[in-house]
Each structure stands twice: as structure tokens, then as C-alpha cells.
Amino acid sequence: MRSLFYALLLSLAVGAGTALAQNPPPPTGQSASPSAADRKAISKSCSDQANAKGLHGKARKKFRSACKQAGGKAE
């Protein structure tokens, strides 16, 4: 009975170890998304372009969304 308990305990420990080992470590270094300062500069650029075009309301929101997806370069 005691050996069955130890065998079960050992199998649970091995199973838990392999389950935890399958999770990849979080990425380090540079990521593909722009930094907070870059996002702020892009947003400011898009707002300035919308102001220059005199856009308001839904048209402004749609323009800024497309502009930010293009990285601050709108048509």
C-alpha cells in the first residue's frame, strides 16, 4: 500500500514537472510593437493631420484609426 502511494506521488511530480516545462519563457528584448513614445508621436501626427483637414466626429475617428494603423502616414 505504501509503495503504491509513493508511485502515485512520483508520477504526479513527474507529470507536473513536464506540464510546467511546456510553457515557453516570456519574450525578451525588442518587441514588434512600437514603444509608448513612438505610439504617442504617431497619435500626435495623426491628430495634427486630422486638424489640418478640418475633420470632426466620426470622420475624424475613422481617419485617425486608419492613420495610426499606417504608422502615422495617412493619404
Kinemage of the C-alpha trace (Angstrom):
@kinemage 1
@onewidth
@group {chain A} dominant
@subgroup {mainchain}
@vectorlist {calphas} color= white
{ca met a 1} P 0.000 0.000 0.000
{ca arg a 2} L 2.811 2.350 0.910
{ca ser a 3} L 4.672 1.639 -2.344
{ca leu a 4} L 1.501 2.406 -4.334
{ca phe a 5} L 1.253 5.773 -2.591
{ca tyr a 6} L 4.880 6.615 -3.396
{ca ala a 7} L 4.448 5.529 -7.013
{ca leu a 8} L 1.409 7.772 -7.355
{ca leu a 9} L 3.229 10.676 -5.730
{ca leu a 10} L 6.220 10.212 -8.032
{ca ser a 11} L 4.038 10.095 -11.155
{ca leu a 12} L 2.239 13.285 -10.110
{ca ala a 13} L 5.555 15.072 -9.547
{ca val a 14} L 6.893 13.993 -12.949
{ca gly a 15} L 3.629 14.900 -14.681
{ca ala a 16} L 3.504 18.330 -13.062
{ca gly a 17} L 7.129 18.985 -13.969
{ca thr a 18} L 6.582 18.231 -17.646
{ca ala a 19} L 3.360 20.266 -17.731
{ca leu a 20} L 5.153 23.283 -16.308
{ca ala a 21} L 8.125 22.827 -18.611
{ca gln a 22} L 5.940 23.135 -21.725
{ca asn a 23} L 5.211 26.825 -21.153
{ca pro a 24} L 7.717 28.926 -23.141
{ca pro a 25} L 9.513 31.713 -21.304
{ca pro a 26} L 8.258 35.254 -21.941
{ca pro a 27} L 9.994 37.012 -24.847
{ca thr a 28} L 12.810 39.359 -24.000
{ca gly a 29} L 14.462 42.145 -25.916
{ca gln a 30} L 12.859 44.219 -28.643
{ca ser a 31} L 9.246 43.507 -29.452
{ca ala a 32} L 7.437 44.125 -32.734
{ca ser a 33} L 5.079 46.706 -31.225
{ca pro a 34} L 6.193 50.342 -31.021
{ca ser a 35} L 7.173 51.829 -27.688
{ca ala a 36} L 4.916 54.188 -25.748
{ca ala a 37} L 6.845 57.221 -27.004
{ca asp a 38} L 6.506 56.029 -30.620
{ca arg a 39} L 2.760 55.456 -30.211
{ca lys a 40} L 2.365 58.934 -28.727
{ca ala a 41} L 4.265 60.520 -31.613
{ca ile a 42} L 2.156 58.609 -34.159
{ca ser a 43} L -1.060 59.657 -32.416
{ca lys a 44} L 0.058 63.300 -32.325
{ca ser a 45} L 0.968 63.206 -36.014
{ca cys a 46} L -2.432 61.745 -36.916
{ca ser a 47} L -4.228 64.350 -34.796
{ca asp a 48} L -2.296 67.146 -36.497
{ca gln a 49} L -3.185 65.752 -39.922
{ca ala a 50} L -6.869 65.488 -38.931
{ca asn a 51} L -6.785 69.096 -37.702
{ca ala a 52} L -5.233 70.239 -40.979
{ca lys a 53} L -8.050 68.533 -42.889
{ca gly a 54} L -10.676 70.033 -40.568
{ca leu a 55} L -12.153 66.645 -39.651
{ca his a 56} L -14.631 66.230 -36.790
{ca gly a 57} L -16.748 63.449 -35.326
{ca lys a 58} L -16.905 60.055 -36.987
{ca ala a 59} L -14.833 61.165 -39.982
{ca arg a 60} L -12.014 62.252 -37.655
{ca lys a 61} L -12.187 58.997 -35.678
{ca lys a 62} L -12.089 56.904 -38.861
{ca phe a 63} L -9.182 58.942 -40.291
{ca arg a 64} L -7.132 58.710 -37.073
{ca ser a 65} L -7.717 54.961 -36.820
{ca ala a 66} L -6.510 54.385 -40.376
{ca cys a 67} L -3.602 56.793 -39.869
{ca lys a 68} L -2.416 55.032 -36.690
{ca gln a 69} L -2.601 51.634 -38.384
{ca ala a 70} L -0.430 53.055 -41.185
{ca gly a 71} L 2.143 54.226 -38.641
{ca gly a 72} L 1.263 57.936 -38.799
{ca lys a 73} L 1.333 58.187 -42.557
{ca ala a 74} L -2.114 58.869 -43.977
{ca glu a 75} L -3.128 59.688 -47.533
